[in-house]
Amino acid sequence: MTKRVVKKLDELLCDELTAIMQYMVHSEMCANWGYDRLHQAVEKRARQEMHHAEELIARIIFLEGTPTVSRLNQVHVGADVPKQLQSDKEAELHTNDMYNGAICLADEAKDAATRELLESIVKEEDGHVDWLEEQLDQISQMGVQLYLSRKPTRNFTAKVRKDLSAHAGLPWAGNNPKR
């Protein structure tokens, strides 16, 4: 029975590693587009998935298994923010189903420690689904343009000032000494 639990934990590890890659790509895309707060939120989710992967690796090793860290599922990169959020939500829902199945397997194996670990992770995964649903609801209710306008670069004003100071003395620059 322990071998089945280890195999299931390894499948969950694959899901977590895939999520890390997908979220990091989405996070960097958001940063590139200037959506700093969204970039930070997605990056934070990726870090939480890294922590989940670390916990799964530790448990697999404790159960005398060898974690497989060289395998990923298909990464679904969204071409825009709504598609990113939707693909992340689908990944989280799939992972939640996997965790719930693994919890049942841990029960069958009478492995309370694994069950507790999986329950703590699935609670965090539920929080991820909730956040993603909130973002998609906001897009649906206010439109993508308004949603994204609320996720600008945090330091936009400082960036503009820096850009303007680089062009000091030009007639259109904000700190033109001739004005």
Secondary structure, DSSP 4 states (H G I P E B T S, - for coil): -HHHHHHHHHHHHHHHHHHHHHHHHHHHHHHHHT-HHHHHHHHHHHHHHHHHHHHHHHHHHHTT-----S--------SSHHHHHHHHHHHHHHHHHHHHHHHHHHHHTT-HHHHHHHHHHHHHHHHHHHHHHHHHHHHHHH-HHHHHHTS--TTHHHHHHHHHHTTTTSTTSTT-TT-
